[in-house]
């Protein structure tokens, strides 16, 4: 019993991080799944947030061209992105980055020391992830038009690396500069 108590005390910051991370992640993933459950995939219904991401992607593309469109797919729960009248990409629920936002926020929350600073950083990070995700989908759509032969590399490696790289940098910034955790443990 003494060994267990000593181990828990020795690794208390790690266990606190783990509990806070898992609690936040499980709760918000559950809330998100409940949100998604109101949409019927059998009827090809697309959730509202995915529609927003698709429409904002189109709007971002229209900043550079006058020939971009976002249209609901008639055979699956997604939206089609057209560029120069060519179907170049589809936006599905997984493309809206909500799962990435939940993961980001759970990590920040787990390393939190001050509620106000934590909430502000989460809001800032989620907005940044959203904006960069819209840009990512637009750039991917342009790239798929011009380089369709690189679809797997672009969609499967380069663009996910971009969004996860940004999240990783935000995590590093949070822990080293903003959370107060480093100062507290030194």
N, C-alpha and C positions, 0 to 999 in steps of 0.2 A: 504494500500500500504506500509506503514511504517513497519507493522508487517512482510510482505513478504520479504521486503528488509533486515530487521534485521535478519530474519531466514536464508536467503541465506548467509549473511555475517557470521553469527554465525557458520553455517555448511559448509562453503566454502571448506575446505579440503575434506569433504565427497563428496560434489557434484563434485569437480574436479576429485577425484578418480573414481566416478561412470561414469562420462562422458568419461574419458580416457579409462576406462575398456571396456565400451560398444562400443566405437568407434573402438578400436583395435579388440575386439572380433568379432564384426559384419563384419568388413572389411576382416579380415583374414579367417573367416568362409565362407564368400562369395567367396573369392579367392579359397579356398579349394574346395568348391562346384563346382566352374567353372572348376577346374582341374579334378574333378571326372566326370564331365559331358562329357568329351571326351571319356569315356569308356562305352561300351554298355553292360549293365548287362543282357540284353536279349540274347546276344551272349556269355554270361559267361566270359566277359573280366574282368580281374583283374587289378587294377591300379598298376603302376610301384612301388610305395612306398610299397605297401602291398607285392608285389613280393620280394622286397629287404628284408623286415622284415622276410618273410618266408624262404628265402634262407640263411640269416644270422642265423636264428634259427637252420636250418639244420647244418650249419657250426659249430655253437657252440656245438650242440649235438655231432657232429663228433669228437670233441675234447675229448669226454669221451667214445665214442663207435665208432665202425666201421659200425654200422647198423642203419643209419638214412637217411631219404629221404624226399624231398619236391616235390610234383607233382601237376600240375594243375588239379583241379576237372573238370570232363567232364560234370557235370549236373548243376553246379551253379558257380557263380563268387567267387571262393575261391581256396585256395591251401590246399592240404592234407599233413599232417605230418605223416610219418610212422616211427615207432620205432620197431626194430626186426620184420620187415615185417608186422606189425599190424598197421592199420589206427587208430591213437590215437587222432588226433586233426585236426581241420581245421582252417585256417587263413583267415579271411574275412577282408574287409576294416576297420571295427571297431577295429580290433586287432592291427592295425599299430600305434596306440597311437597319431596320428596327432591331433585329437580333444583334447586330454589331453594336448598336447604341446601348442596348441593355447590358451587353458584356462590358463595354466601356464604362458605363455608369456604375456597374457592380464593383468593378475594380477601384474606381475613384472613391466610392462609398466605403469600401473595405479599408482604405487608407485614410479615412477622414479623421480630422481632429477638431474642425470647426464647422458647424452646420451651414452657416451663411456662405463661407468660402467654398465649401463642398458643393452646395446647390448651384452657386454661380458657375463653378467650373464644369459641372455636369451639363447645365443649360448651354454654356458656351461650346462645350465639346459636342453635344448632340446637334446643335445648329451647324457647327463646322462639318461634322460627319455628313449631315444631310446635304449641305451645299456641295461638298466635294463628291458625294455620291451621285448627285444630279449631273455634275460636270463629268464624272467618270462614265456614266451611261451615255451621255452625249458624245464624248470623245470615242468611246467604244463603238457607237453607231456610225460615226464618221469613218473610223478605222475599218470597220467591217464592210463598208461600202467600197472603199478603195483597196483593201487587202483581205478579201474573204478567205483566202487560202490560209491565213494565220488566225482563224477564229479560235482554235483551241488554245494557242499561245496567248492571244489577247484576252480572251474571256476567262481562261482557266488559270493563268499565271500572272501576267503583267498587271491587269486591272485589279484583281484581288490583292496583289502585293501592295499596290498603291493605297487602297483603303485601309488595310491592316497595318501598313507601315505608318500611316498617319495616326492611327489609334495607339500604336506602340509609342510613338514620339510623344503623344499627349499623356500617356501613362508615365513616361519618364519625367516629363515636365511636372506633372502633378506630384510625383513622389519627391523629386529633388528640389523643386522651387516653390510649390504652393501649398502642399498638404500640411507642412509643419511637422511631419513625421520624422524627417531626418534630424531636425533640430532637437526634437523631443528625445530621440533615442541616443543622441550624442551627449 
